[in-house]
Amino acid sequence: MKQRTVLSLEQALSMPYATLRFAQLGWRVIRIEATPIGERLPGDPNRYIGTQVVDDDRNSYFIAPNVGKETIALDLKDPRGRELLLRIIRELKVYIFCCNTLPGRYESLGIDYETLKTANPKIIWAGISAMGPEYPFVPGYDPALQAMSGFMELTGREDGQPTLSGIPLIDLKAGDEVYAGVCLALAEQAETGQGSEINVSMLQAAASWLITTLPLIDFGCDDSEITRCGNEHRKFIPTNAYPTKDGYIYVAIGNDIQWQRFTEIEKFAPVATEVRQTNKGRQVERQGCYDDISAISVNYSTAELVEEFAAATIPHAVINDIRQVRVLEALTGKLTTTSTPDGKRIHMQPMAVDMEDARTELSFPAKYGQHTRQVLAESGLDESEISELSNAGVIS
């Protein structure tokens, strides 16, 4: 696969996650951070979130999304900084530019598509924002977007509060849309020779996942079908989490044949009735199904039930914590890794899909501004010019 250079004005998670996927392909990713402002901590605020890992600006929350990248610091509010950006694009043959700043700031920072096209007419430009460029000053934060898009209303116990998901789903969804959009744009560029502009709205990307709920409104659905329902599945009964003697097990009954096999297990035979032979009947007796199964499952260990469900080909899963997920046989050989400067090996999430020649061992995230001088030298500036820009605060 051809290596490409990606330049990204990024912070937080959504865009760093997108460009991480490019780094995993072996592409060169250069992240841009702002020069210091007053007494504020410089650069990406996520550098300072979580446990301190290395130095004073590489904390635990920052590590995984930013491995395998270089980093530079430019003041894009200064005309000289904006000119440096265009020069880097020209000299380093940057064909992909990404950003996740407010759309209302694109032009003033000189990062809008039309401006960057002057440096490379074939550039592929991708931006993430809360609601797209039509809402230029709305900040995009995953929890707020989970609330706005209905995700919180759909998550949690039926009788409880709306709840955030355990991971920042919308940040990650938006990042995946950038990755997919850039790959599609590259395919189109191979045919047309043209660049393109990609705007990802976090709200719209999130709403595209409402495939099992939003269309139901026009079918005259009951409100209970489009709100939270705990661990159960509203349509496939009795899919749910069930207590065991030593924890919980998730059982997913997807059709009447699976229900028949389930009730042929001797201990669960008492839950079978004439009405419950069909999913429609089980829908009527939904709560009764859950109660009856729970009254039986709680008397057996998780391991016992796993053995019987596996033998009967019943879809099921142990509810793992994150430490258990890390050592799953299906994942242990697929985890990506990095190493701290002192040699400590860090295990991270796997790639989404196995790819030949992908990078699963990535360099540790760079210190703030670590590659500024190197990248500018590659762009044709000599040492005196770089020092002058540094003294003027245009770079850091």
BALOBA-1460 file (C-alpha; in Angstrom, 3 decimals):
// residues 396
<rec num="1" residu="m" x="0.000" y="0.000" z="0.000"/>
<rec num="2" residu="k" x="1.301" y="3.428" z="-0.960"/>
<rec num="3" residu="q" x="2.392" y="5.514" z="2.031"/>
<rec num="4" residu="r" x="0.698" y="8.902" z="2.229"/>
<rec num="5" residu="t" x="1.206" y="11.977" z="4.376"/>
<rec num="6" residu="v" x="-1.674" y="13.182" z="6.520"/>
<rec num="7" residu="l" x="-1.624" y="16.597" z="8.185"/>
<rec num="8" residu="s" x="-4.179" y="16.980" z="10.957"/>
<rec num="9" residu="l" x="-5.146" y="19.896" z="13.211"/>
<rec num="10" residu="e" x="-6.538" y="17.678" z="15.935"/>
<rec num="11" residu="q" x="-7.273" y="17.370" z="19.612"/>
<rec num="12" residu="a" x="-9.496" y="15.379" z="22.002"/>
<rec num="13" residu="l" x="-10.563" y="12.008" z="20.506"/>
<rec num="14" residu="s" x="-12.712" y="12.023" z="17.366"/>
<rec num="15" residu="m" x="-10.074" y="13.118" z="14.846"/>
<rec num="16" residu="p" x="-7.063" y="11.588" z="16.648"/>
<rec num="17" residu="y" x="-8.910" y="8.269" z="16.450"/>
<rec num="18" residu="a" x="-9.494" y="8.734" z="12.707"/>
<rec num="19" residu="t" x="-5.855" y="9.553" z="11.990"/>
<rec num="20" residu="l" x="-4.713" y="6.671" z="14.213"/>
<rec num="21" residu="r" x="-6.313" y="4.380" z="11.645"/>
<rec num="22" residu="f" x="-4.133" y="6.004" z="8.962"/>
<rec num="23" residu="a" x="-1.032" y="5.558" z="11.143"/>
<rec num="24" residu="q" x="-1.918" y="1.878" z="11.477"/>
<rec num="25" residu="l" x="-1.778" y="1.637" z="7.676"/>
<rec num="26" residu="g" x="1.814" y="2.864" z="7.816"/>
<rec num="27" residu="w" x="0.992" y="6.371" z="6.588"/>
<rec num="28" residu="r" x="2.856" y="9.380" z="7.910"/>
<rec num="29" residu="v" x="0.600" y="11.362" z="10.238"/>
<rec num="30" residu="i" x="1.682" y="14.819" z="11.425"/>
<rec num="31" residu="r" x="-0.586" y="16.325" z="14.058"/>
<rec num="32" residu="i" x="-0.741" y="20.104" z="14.474"/>
<rec num="33" residu="e" x="-1.270" y="21.645" z="17.891"/>
<rec num="34" residu="a" x="-1.602" y="25.305" z="18.828"/>
<rec num="35" residu="t" x="1.296" y="27.323" z="20.182"/>
<rec num="36" residu="p" x="1.089" y="28.189" z="23.911"/>
<rec num="37" residu="i" x="-1.577" y="30.701" z="24.959"/>
<rec num="38" residu="g" x="-0.840" y="32.610" z="28.161"/>
<rec num="39" residu="e" x="-0.494" y="30.432" z="31.236"/>
<rec num="40" residu="r" x="-2.602" y="27.607" z="29.786"/>
<rec num="41" residu="l" x="-1.112" y="24.147" z="29.364"/>
<rec num="42" residu="p" x="0.057" y="24.005" z="25.740"/>
<rec num="43" residu="g" x="-1.400" y="21.836" z="23.010"/>
<rec num="44" residu="d" x="-4.110" y="19.190" z="23.103"/>
<rec num="45" residu="p" x="-5.923" y="19.268" z="26.495"/>
<rec num="46" residu="n" x="-6.040" y="15.458" z="26.401"/>
<rec num="47" residu="r" x="-2.273" y="15.435" z="26.934"/>
<rec num="48" residu="y" x="-2.968" y="16.217" z="30.592"/>
<rec num="49" residu="i" x="-5.900" y="13.856" z="31.251"/>
<rec num="50" residu="g" x="-5.446" y="10.673" z="33.260"/>
<rec num="51" residu="t" x="-2.406" y="9.206" z="34.978"/>
<rec num="52" residu="q" x="0.965" y="10.781" z="34.152"/>
<rec num="53" residu="v" x="2.879" y="8.306" z="31.998"/>
<rec num="54" residu="v" x="5.885" y="10.195" z="30.587"/>
<rec num="55" residu="d" x="7.163" y="13.729" z="31.197"/>
<rec num="56" residu="d" x="4.531" y="16.309" z="32.039"/>
<rec num="57" residu="d" x="2.474" y="16.214" z="28.838"/>
<rec num="58" residu="r" x="1.828" y="12.561" z="27.995"/>
<rec num="59" residu="n" x="-0.839" y="11.226" z="30.325"/>
<rec num="60" residu="s" x="-2.728" y="7.955" z="30.036"/>
<rec num="61" residu="y" x="-5.828" y="9.249" z="28.210"/>
<rec num="62" residu="f" x="-3.659" y="10.738" z="25.461"/>
<rec num="63" residu="i" x="-1.550" y="7.683" z="24.629"/>
<rec num="64" residu="a" x="-3.621" y="5.188" z="22.613"/>
<rec num="65" residu="p" x="-5.157" y="7.601" z="20.035"/>
<rec num="66" residu="n" x="-1.822" y="9.307" z="19.304"/>
<rec num="67" residu="v" x="0.726" y="6.547" z="18.854"/>
<rec num="68" residu="g" x="2.593" y="6.409" z="15.562"/>
<rec num="69" residu="k" x="2.339" y="10.149" z="14.872"/>
<rec num="70" residu="e" x="4.626" y="13.165" z="14.680"/>
<rec num="71" residu="t" x="3.629" y="16.481" z="16.211"/>
<rec num="72" residu="i" x="4.296" y="20.125" z="15.424"/>
<rec num="73" residu="a" x="3.097" y="23.370" z="17.018"/>
<rec num="74" residu="l" x="2.027" y="26.304" z="14.812"/>
<rec num="75" residu="d" x="0.287" y="29.585" z="15.534"/>
<rec num="76" residu="l" x="-2.318" y="29.635" z="12.774"/>
<rec num="77" residu="k" x="-3.675" y="32.952" z="14.035"/>
<rec num="78" residu="d" x="-0.457" y="34.513" z="12.738"/>
<rec num="79" residu="p" x="-0.181" y="35.006" z="8.935"/>
<rec num="80" residu="r" x="3.320" y="33.507" z="9.113"/>
<rec num="81" residu="g" x="1.904" y="30.365" z="10.684"/>
<rec num="82" residu="r" x="-0.716" y="30.068" z="7.969"/>
<rec num="83" residu="e" x="1.965" y="30.477" z="5.296"/>
<rec num="84" residu="l" x="4.009" y="27.737" z="6.993"/>
<rec num="85" residu="l" x="0.978" y="25.444" z="6.804"/>
<rec num="86" residu="l" x="0.682" y="25.967" z="3.043"/>
<rec num="87" residu="r" x="4.422" y="25.465" z="2.628"/>
<rec num="88" residu="i" x="4.348" y="22.169" z="4.524"/>
<rec num="89" residu="i" x="1.491" y="20.961" z="2.328"/>
<rec num="90" residu="r" x="3.413" y="21.864" z="-0.838"/>
<rec num="91" residu="e" x="6.855" y="20.623" z="0.136"/>
<rec num="92" residu="l" x="5.813" y="17.418" z="1.934"/>
<rec num="93" residu="k" x="3.248" y="16.584" z="-0.759"/>
<rec num="94" residu="v" x="0.390" y="16.399" z="1.731"/>
<rec num="95" residu="y" x="-2.702" y="15.006" z="0.020"/>
<rec num="96" residu="i" x="-4.900" y="14.615" z="3.109"/>
<rec num="97" residu="f" x="-5.746" y="17.337" z="5.632"/>
<rec num="98" residu="c" x="-7.979" y="16.731" z="8.653"/>
<rec num="99" residu="c" x="-9.307" y="18.923" z="11.454"/>
<rec num="100" residu="n" x="-11.817" y="18.882" z="14.286"/>
<rec num="101" residu="t" x="-12.052" y="22.530" z="15.198"/>
<rec num="102" residu="l" x="-15.134" y="24.756" z="15.012"/>
<rec num="103" residu="p" x="-16.210" y="25.363" z="11.382"/>
<rec num="104" residu="g" x="-16.567" y="29.048" z="12.218"/>
<rec num="105" residu="r" x="-12.784" y="29.195" z="12.631"/>
<rec num="106" residu="y" x="-11.785" y="27.470" z="9.380"/>
<rec num="107" residu="e" x="-11.243" y="30.608" z="7.317"/>
<rec num="108" residu="s" x="-9.610" y="32.697" z="10.056"/>
<rec num="109" residu="l" x="-7.081" y="29.901" z="10.675"/>
<rec num="110" residu="g" x="-6.501" y="29.409" z="6.950"/>
<rec num="111" residu="i" x="-7.508" y="25.740" z="7.094"/>
<rec num="112" residu="d" x="-10.641" y="25.840" z="4.922"/>
<rec num="113" residu="y" x="-10.737" y="23.665" z="1.821"/>
<rec num="114" residu="e" x="-10.548" y="26.518" z="-0.676"/>
<rec num="115" residu="t" x="-7.424" y="27.958" z="0.965"/>
<rec num="116" residu="l" x="-5.602" y="24.647" z="1.235"/>
<rec num="117" residu="k" x="-6.406" y="23.836" z="-2.391"/>
<rec num="118" residu="t" x="-4.084" y="26.679" z="-3.353"/>
<rec num="119" residu="a" x="-1.193" y="24.623" z="-1.975"/>
<rec num="120" residu="n" x="-2.394" y="21.329" z="-3.455"/>
<rec num="121" residu="p" x="-5.379" y="21.318" z="-5.851"/>
<rec num="122" residu="k" x="-5.805" y="17.568" z="-5.298"/>
<rec num="123" residu="i" x="-5.984" y="17.746" z="-1.517"/>
<rec num="124" residu="i" x="-8.593" y="15.666" z="0.317"/>
<rec num="125" residu="w" x="-9.998" y="17.749" z="3.169"/>
<rec num="126" residu="a" x="-11.911" y="16.147" z="6.062"/>
<rec num="127" residu="g" x="-13.439" y="17.903" z="9.063"/>
<rec num="128" residu="i" x="-15.419" y="16.740" z="12.097"/>
<rec num="129" residu="s" x="-17.785" y="19.091" z="13.907"/>
<rec num="130" residu="a" x="-20.825" y="18.809" z="16.143"/>
<rec num="131" residu="m" x="-23.494" y="19.476" z="13.513"/>
<rec num="132" residu="g" x="-21.623" y="20.293" z="10.316"/>
<rec num="133" residu="p" x="-20.609" y="23.663" z="8.817"/>
<rec num="134" residu="e" x="-24.235" y="24.860" z="8.871"/>
<rec num="135" residu="y" x="-23.790" y="25.219" z="12.653"/>
<rec num="136" residu="p" x="-20.333" y="26.814" z="12.729"/>
<rec num="137" residu="f" x="-20.029" y="27.630" z="16.431"/>
<rec num="138" residu="v" x="-21.608" y="24.586" z="18.097"/>
<rec num="139" residu="p" x="-18.911" y="22.667" z="20.005"/>
<rec num="140" residu="g" x="-18.856" y="18.896" z="19.580"/>
<rec num="141" residu="y" x="-18.525" y="16.846" z="22.749"/>
<rec num="142" residu="d" x="-19.463" y="13.184" z="22.774"/>
<rec num="143" residu="p" x="-21.642" y="13.214" z="25.934"/>
<rec num="144" residu="a" x="-23.643" y="16.210" z="24.708"/>
<rec num="145" residu="l" x="-24.116" y="14.558" z="21.316"/>
<rec num="146" residu="q" x="-25.200" y="11.300" z="22.985"/>
<rec num="147" residu="a" x="-27.909" y="13.337" z="24.706"/>
<rec num="148" residu="m" x="-28.914" y="15.253" z="21.559"/>
<rec num="149" residu="s" x="-29.019" y="12.230" z="19.248"/>
<rec num="150" residu="g" x="-31.242" y="10.085" z="21.490"/>
<rec num="151" residu="f" x="-28.513" y="7.637" z="22.474"/>
<rec num="152" residu="m" x="-28.936" y="8.447" z="26.177"/>
<rec num="153" residu="e" x="-32.705" y="8.029" z="25.917"/>
<rec num="154" residu="l" x="-32.130" y="4.550" z="24.481"/>
<rec num="155" residu="t" x="-29.535" y="3.503" z="27.072"/>
<rec num="156" residu="g" x="-30.139" y="2.403" z="30.651"/>
<rec num="157" residu="r" x="-32.774" y="0.616" z="32.687"/>
<rec num="158" residu="e" x="-36.408" y="0.973" z="31.725"/>
<rec num="159" residu="d" x="-37.222" y="2.496" z="35.107"/>
<rec num="160" residu="g" x="-33.981" y="4.480" z="35.428"/>
<rec num="161" residu="q" x="-32.333" y="7.644" z="34.134"/>
<rec num="162" residu="p" x="-31.122" y="8.202" z="30.557"/>
<rec num="163" residu="t" x="-27.531" y="6.932" z="30.537"/>
<rec num="164" residu="l" x="-24.283" y="7.530" z="28.662"/>
<rec num="165" residu="s" x="-22.723" y="4.566" z="26.888"/>
<rec num="166" residu="g" x="-19.599" y="3.115" z="28.465"/>
<rec num="167" residu="i" x="-17.399" y="4.291" z="25.588"/>
<rec num="168" residu="p" x="-17.500" y="7.554" z="23.559"/>
<rec num="169" residu="l" x="-19.503" y="6.032" z="20.721"/>
<rec num="170" residu="i" x="-20.119" y="9.224" z="18.770"/>
<rec num="171" residu="d" x="-16.499" y="10.384" z="18.846"/>
<rec num="172" residu="l" x="-15.470" y="6.997" z="17.473"/>
<rec num="173" residu="k" x="-18.291" y="6.845" z="14.929"/>
<rec num="174" residu="a" x="-17.280" y="10.275" z="13.575"/>
<rec num="175" residu="g" x="-13.645" y="9.148" z="13.340"/>
<rec num="176" residu="d" x="-14.647" y="6.046" z="11.405"/>
<rec num="177" residu="e" x="-16.669" y="8.192" z="8.994"/>
<rec num="178" residu="v" x="-13.556" y="10.297" z="8.283"/>
<rec num="179" residu="y" x="-11.532" y="7.146" z="7.676"/>
<rec num="180" residu="a" x="-14.162" y="5.725" z="5.316"/>
<rec num="181" residu="g" x="-14.681" y="9.069" z="3.585"/>
<rec num="182" residu="v" x="-10.974" y="9.586" z="2.933"/>
<rec num="183" residu="c" x="-10.583" y="6.053" z="1.583"/>
<rec num="184" residu="l" x="-13.543" y="6.626" z="-0.766"/>
<rec num="185" residu="a" x="-12.124" y="9.995" z="-1.828"/>
<rec num="186" residu="l" x="-8.773" y="8.383" z="-2.629"/>
<rec num="187" residu="a" x="-10.531" y="5.799" z="-4.788"/>
<rec num="188" residu="e" x="-12.394" y="8.541" z="-6.631"/>
<rec num="189" residu="q" x="-9.207" y="10.585" z="-6.951"/>
<rec num="190" residu="a" x="-7.520" y="7.659" z="-8.679"/>
<rec num="191" residu="e" x="-10.217" y="7.901" z="-11.377"/>
<rec num="192" residu="t" x="-10.783" y="11.654" z="-11.589"/>
<rec num="193" residu="g" x="-7.537" y="13.187" z="-10.327"/>
<rec num="194" residu="q" x="-9.616" y="15.557" z="-8.198"/>
<rec num="195" residu="g" x="-9.518" y="16.401" z="-4.506"/>
<rec num="196" residu="s" x="-12.620" y="16.580" z="-2.320"/>
<rec num="197" residu="e" x="-14.130" y="18.056" z="0.826"/>
<rec num="198" residu="i" x="-15.631" y="15.822" z="3.516"/>
<rec num="199" residu="n" x="-17.687" y="17.294" z="6.368"/>
<rec num="200" residu="v" x="-18.677" y="14.878" z="9.135"/>
<rec num="201" residu="s" x="-21.470" y="16.005" z="11.446"/>
<rec num="202" residu="m" x="-21.275" y="14.091" z="14.719"/>
<rec num="203" residu="l" x="-25.041" y="14.448" z="15.136"/>
<rec num="204" residu="q" x="-25.847" y="13.127" z="11.665"/>
<rec num="205" residu="a" x="-23.324" y="10.294" z="11.953"/>
<rec num="206" residu="a" x="-24.867" y="9.275" z="15.272"/>
<rec num="207" residu="a" x="-28.421" y="9.505" z="13.932"/>
<rec num="208" residu="s" x="-27.488" y="7.207" z="11.044"/>
<rec num="209" residu="w" x="-27.254" y="4.440" z="13.665"/>
<rec num="210" residu="l" x="-30.890" y="4.896" z="14.753"/>
<rec num="211" residu="i" x="-31.892" y="2.274" z="12.208"/>
<rec num="212" residu="t" x="-33.840" y="0.120" z="14.691"/>
<rec num="213" residu="t" x="-35.747" y="2.981" z="16.310"/>
<rec num="214" residu="l" x="-36.260" y="6.186" z="14.308"/>
<rec num="215" residu="p" x="-38.177" y="4.560" z="11.367"/>
<rec num="216" residu="l" x="-40.607" y="2.970" z="13.828"/>
<rec num="217" residu="i" x="-42.239" y="6.354" z="14.461"/>
<rec num="218" residu="d" x="-43.939" y="6.267" z="11.047"/>
<rec num="219" residu="f" x="-45.204" y="2.762" z="11.769"/>
<rec num="220" residu="g" x="-47.245" y="4.033" z="14.697"/>
<rec num="221" residu="c" x="-44.994" y="2.435" z="17.299"/>
<rec num="222" residu="d" x="-45.683" y="2.480" z="20.995"/>
<rec num="223" residu="d" x="-43.359" y="4.774" z="22.961"/>
<rec num="224" residu="s" x="-41.960" y="1.722" z="24.787"/>
<rec num="225" residu="e" x="-40.385" y="0.578" z="21.501"/>
<rec num="226" residu="i" x="-38.193" y="3.661" z="21.188"/>
<rec num="227" residu="t" x="-36.902" y="4.162" z="24.701"/>
<rec num="228" residu="r" x="-34.451" y="2.376" z="26.992"/>
<rec num="229" residu="c" x="-35.079" y="-1.210" z="27.989"/>
<rec num="230" residu="g" x="-32.070" y="-2.206" z="30.084"/>
<rec num="231" residu="n" x="-30.315" y="-5.328" z="28.842"/>
<rec num="232" residu="e" x="-33.252" y="-6.858" z="27.046"/>
<rec num="233" residu="h" x="-34.071" y="-6.801" z="23.349"/>
<rec num="234" residu="r" x="-37.545" y="-5.430" z="22.681"/>
<rec num="235" residu="k" x="-38.145" y="-7.612" z="19.634"/>
<rec num="236" residu="f" x="-36.342" y="-10.894" z="20.270"/>
<rec num="237" residu="i" x="-37.630" y="-12.474" z="23.477"/>
<rec num="238" residu="p" x="-36.118" y="-13.606" z="25.865"/>
<rec num="239" residu="t" x="-32.790" y="-12.010" z="24.883"/>
<rec num="240" residu="n" x="-31.408" y="-10.561" z="28.131"/>
<rec num="241" residu="a" x="-28.768" y="-10.790" z="30.852"/>
<rec num="242" residu="y" x="-29.540" y="-13.432" z="33.468"/>
<rec num="243" residu="p" x="-28.154" y="-13.894" z="36.996"/>
<rec num="244" residu="t" x="-26.065" y="-16.949" z="37.777"/>
<rec num="245" residu="k" x="-24.758" y="-18.342" z="41.030"/>
<rec num="246" residu="d" x="-21.512" y="-16.416" z="40.536"/>
<rec num="247" residu="g" x="-22.313" y="-13.544" z="38.160"/>
<rec num="248" residu="y" x="-24.305" y="-13.020" z="34.974"/>
<rec num="249" residu="i" x="-24.632" y="-14.545" z="31.519"/>
<rec num="250" residu="y" x="-26.113" y="-13.005" z="28.399"/>
<rec num="251" residu="v" x="-28.473" y="-15.152" z="26.333"/>
<rec num="252" residu="a" x="-29.608" y="-14.066" z="22.856"/>
<rec num="253" residu="i" x="-32.600" y="-16.025" z="21.548"/>
<rec num="254" residu="g" x="-33.071" y="-14.846" z="17.972"/>
<rec num="255" residu="n" x="-35.777" y="-17.151" z="16.645"/>
<rec num="256" residu="d" x="-38.288" y="-19.851" z="17.557"/>
<rec num="257" residu="i" x="-35.900" y="-22.708" z="16.700"/>
<rec num="258" residu="q" x="-33.365" y="-21.406" z="19.194"/>
<rec num="259" residu="w" x="-36.149" y="-21.118" z="21.785"/>
<rec num="260" residu="q" x="-37.047" y="-24.761" z="21.161"/>
<rec num="261" residu="r" x="-33.432" y="-25.850" z="21.649"/>
<rec num="262" residu="f" x="-33.226" y="-23.692" z="24.765"/>
<rec num="263" residu="t" x="-36.294" y="-25.295" z="26.353"/>
<rec num="264" residu="e" x="-35.035" y="-28.788" z="25.445"/>
<rec num="265" residu="i" x="-32.282" y="-28.225" z="28.031"/>
<rec num="266" residu="e" x="-33.737" y="-30.130" z="30.952"/>
<rec num="267" residu="k" x="-33.391" y="-27.402" z="33.583"/>
<rec num="268" residu="f" x="-35.132" y="-24.815" z="31.367"/>
<rec num="269" residu="a" x="-37.931" y="-27.106" z="30.175"/>
<rec num="270" residu="p" x="-40.393" y="-25.657" z="32.751"/>
<rec num="271" residu="v" x="-40.343" y="-22.224" z="31.049"/>
<rec num="272" residu="a" x="-41.867" y="-23.652" z="27.848"/>
<rec num="273" residu="t" x="-45.590" y="-23.119" z="27.371"/>
<rec num="274" residu="e" x="-47.941" y="-23.263" z="24.406"/>
<rec num="275" residu="v" x="-48.095" y="-19.462" z="24.228"/>
<rec num="276" residu="r" x="-44.321" y="-19.111" z="24.300"/>
<rec num="277" residu="q" x="-43.649" y="-21.309" z="21.279"/>
<rec num="278" residu="t" x="-43.539" y="-18.211" z="19.049"/>
<rec num="279" residu="n" x="-41.732" y="-14.927" z="19.486"/>
<rec num="280" residu="k" x="-45.102" y="-13.148" z="19.266"/>
<rec num="281" residu="g" x="-46.353" y="-15.174" z="22.209"/>
<rec num="282" residu="r" x="-43.184" y="-14.595" z="24.168"/>
<rec num="283" residu="q" x="-43.621" y="-10.883" z="23.485"/>
<rec num="284" residu="v" x="-46.974" y="-11.047" z="25.285"/>
<rec num="285" residu="e" x="-45.360" y="-12.862" z="28.226"/>
<rec num="286" residu="r" x="-42.104" y="-10.936" z="28.045"/>
<rec num="287" residu="q" x="-41.636" y="-10.213" z="31.743"/>
<rec num="288" residu="g" x="-42.826" y="-13.684" z="32.706"/>
<rec num="289" residu="c" x="-40.165" y="-15.236" z="30.465"/>
<rec num="290" residu="y" x="-37.448" y="-13.143" z="32.067"/>
<rec num="291" residu="d" x="-38.610" y="-13.922" z="35.584"/>
<rec num="292" residu="d" x="-38.959" y="-17.660" z="34.985"/>
<rec num="293" residu="i" x="-35.552" y="-18.019" z="33.342"/>
<rec num="294" residu="s" x="-33.860" y="-15.931" z="36.025"/>
<rec num="295" residu="a" x="-35.380" y="-18.094" z="38.761"/>
<rec num="296" residu="i" x="-33.610" y="-21.091" z="37.201"/>
<rec num="297" residu="s" x="-30.306" y="-19.582" z="36.010"/>
<rec num="298" residu="v" x="-29.464" y="-18.129" z="39.417"/>
<rec num="299" residu="n" x="-29.069" y="-21.675" z="40.795"/>
<rec num="300" residu="y" x="-26.186" y="-22.591" z="38.454"/>
<rec num="301" residu="s" x="-22.677" y="-21.316" z="37.900"/>
<rec num="302" residu="t" x="-21.840" y="-19.318" z="34.797"/>
<rec num="303" residu="a" x="-19.476" y="-22.089" z="33.660"/>
<rec num="304" residu="e" x="-22.202" y="-24.738" z="33.907"/>
<rec num="305" residu="l" x="-24.589" y="-22.683" z="31.793"/>
<rec num="306" residu="v" x="-21.899" y="-21.849" z="29.238"/>
<rec num="307" residu="e" x="-21.219" y="-25.560" z="28.763"/>
<rec num="308" residu="e" x="-24.889" y="-26.414" z="28.242"/>
<rec num="309" residu="f" x="-25.648" y="-23.445" z="25.980"/>
<rec num="310" residu="a" x="-22.607" y="-24.227" z="23.826"/>
<rec num="311" residu="a" x="-23.691" y="-27.860" z="23.467"/>
<rec num="312" residu="a" x="-27.189" y="-26.740" z="22.427"/>
<rec num="313" residu="t" x="-25.886" y="-23.991" z="20.085"/>
<rec num="314" residu="i" x="-27.630" y="-21.250" z="22.020"/>
<rec num="315" residu="p" x="-26.139" y="-17.785" z="21.369"/>
<rec num="316" residu="h" x="-24.690" y="-16.629" z="24.684"/>
<rec num="317" residu="a" x="-21.738" y="-14.794" z="26.199"/>
<rec num="318" residu="v" x="-20.049" y="-14.334" z="29.519"/>
<rec num="319" residu="i" x="-20.214" y="-10.665" z="30.525"/>
<rec num="320" residu="n" x="-16.506" y="-9.861" z="30.673"/>
<rec num="321" residu="d" x="-14.811" y="-6.947" z="32.356"/>
<rec num="322" residu="i" x="-12.069" y="-5.134" z="30.431"/>
<rec num="323" residu="r" x="-9.258" y="-7.131" z="32.062"/>
<rec num="324" residu="q" x="-10.931" y="-10.323" z="30.838"/>
<rec num="325" residu="v" x="-11.416" y="-8.924" z="27.338"/>
<rec num="326" residu="r" x="-7.695" y="-8.167" z="27.116"/>
<rec num="327" residu="v" x="-6.816" y="-11.865" z="27.562"/>
<rec num="328" residu="l" x="-9.474" y="-13.357" z="25.280"/>
<rec num="329" residu="e" x="-7.828" y="-15.943" z="23.061"/>
<rec num="330" residu="a" x="-9.422" y="-14.383" z="19.970"/>
<rec num="331" residu="l" x="-7.814" y="-10.999" z="20.743"/>
<rec num="332" residu="t" x="-4.513" y="-11.530" z="22.560"/>
<rec num="333" residu="g" x="-2.522" y="-11.902" z="19.347"/>
<rec num="334" residu="k" x="-4.203" y="-8.895" z="17.726"/>
<rec num="335" residu="l" x="-3.607" y="-6.169" z="20.318"/>
<rec num="336" residu="t" x="-1.612" y="-3.190" z="19.084"/>
<rec num="337" residu="t" x="1.370" y="-2.125" z="21.175"/>
<rec num="338" residu="t" x="3.703" y="0.758" z="21.881"/>
<rec num="339" residu="s" x="6.670" y="1.221" z="24.226"/>
<rec num="340" residu="t" x="7.425" y="4.077" z="26.582"/>
<rec num="341" residu="p" x="10.836" y="5.786" z="26.264"/>
<rec num="342" residu="d" x="12.099" y="3.665" z="29.169"/>
<rec num="343" residu="g" x="11.031" y="0.442" z="27.433"/>
<rec num="344" residu="k" x="7.745" y="-0.434" z="29.139"/>
<rec num="345" residu="r" x="5.473" y="-2.259" z="26.701"/>
<rec num="346" residu="i" x="1.907" y="-0.921" z="26.481"/>
<rec num="347" residu="h" x="-0.882" y="-3.091" z="25.098"/>
<rec num="348" residu="m" x="-3.706" y="-1.263" z="23.322"/>
<rec num="349" residu="q" x="-6.904" y="-2.003" z="21.433"/>
<rec num="350" residu="p" x="-6.662" y="-4.176" z="18.271"/>
<rec num="351" residu="m" x="-7.117" y="-2.811" z="14.780"/>
<rec num="352" residu="a" x="-10.739" y="-2.932" z="13.651"/>
<rec num="353" residu="v" x="-9.883" y="-5.311" z="10.786"/>
<rec num="354" residu="d" x="-6.738" y="-7.332" z="10.113"/>
<rec num="355" residu="m" x="-4.795" y="-5.881" z="7.188"/>
<rec num="356" residu="e" x="-1.666" y="-7.194" z="5.542"/>
<rec num="357" residu="d" x="1.403" y="-4.997" z="6.214"/>
<rec num="358" residu="a" x="-0.456" y="-2.907" z="8.807"/>
<rec num="359" residu="r" x="1.491" y="-1.506" z="11.748"/>
<rec num="360" residu="t" x="0.556" y="-3.106" z="15.047"/>
<rec num="361" residu="e" x="3.643" y="-1.821" z="16.907"/>
<rec num="362" residu="l" x="3.553" y="1.976" z="16.856"/>
<rec num="363" residu="s" x="5.909" y="4.629" z="18.175"/>
<rec num="364" residu="f" x="5.097" y="6.275" z="21.494"/>
<rec num="365" residu="p" x="3.211" y="9.598" z="21.221"/>
<rec num="366" residu="a" x="5.484" y="12.556" z="20.644"/>
<rec num="367" residu="k" x="6.138" y="15.259" z="23.204"/>
<rec num="368" residu="y" x="4.417" y="18.575" z="22.483"/>
<rec num="369" residu="g" x="6.081" y="20.253" z="19.486"/>
<rec num="370" residu="q" x="8.705" y="17.520" z="19.223"/>
<rec num="371" residu="h" x="8.905" y="17.440" z="15.426"/>
<rec num="372" residu="t" x="8.340" y="21.121" z="14.615"/>
<rec num="373" residu="r" x="11.936" y="21.881" z="13.627"/>
<rec num="374" residu="q" x="12.351" y="18.622" z="11.713"/>
<rec num="375" residu="v" x="9.189" y="19.133" z="9.640"/>
<rec num="376" residu="l" x="10.029" y="22.746" z="8.862"/>
<rec num="377" residu="a" x="13.543" y="21.741" z="7.806"/>
<rec num="378" residu="e" x="12.002" y="19.170" z="5.450"/>
<rec num="379" residu="s" x="9.858" y="22.002" z="4.116"/>
<rec num="380" residu="g" x="12.983" y="23.898" z="3.100"/>
<rec num="381" residu="l" x="13.523" y="26.325" z="5.990"/>
<rec num="382" residu="d" x="17.051" y="26.781" z="7.269"/>
<rec num="383" residu="e" x="18.041" y="26.837" z="10.947"/>
<rec num="384" residu="s" x="18.114" y="30.633" z="11.196"/>
<rec num="385" residu="e" x="14.613" y="30.943" z="9.731"/>
<rec num="386" residu="i" x="13.285" y="28.305" z="12.126"/>
<rec num="387" residu="s" x="14.910" y="29.993" z="15.120"/>
<rec num="388" residu="e" x="13.485" y="33.354" z="14.097"/>
<rec num="389" residu="l" x="9.971" y="31.858" z="13.901"/>
<rec num="390" residu="s" x="10.474" y="30.196" z="17.281"/>
<rec num="391" residu="n" x="11.609" y="33.470" z="18.892"/>
<rec num="392" residu="a" x="8.536" y="35.194" z="17.447"/>
<rec num="393" residu="g" x="6.205" y="32.542" z="18.933"/>
<rec num="394" residu="v" x="4.944" y="31.422" z="15.514"/>
<rec num="395" residu="i" x="6.127" y="27.879" z="16.213"/>
<rec num="396" residu="s" x="6.880" y="25.933" z="19.361"/>
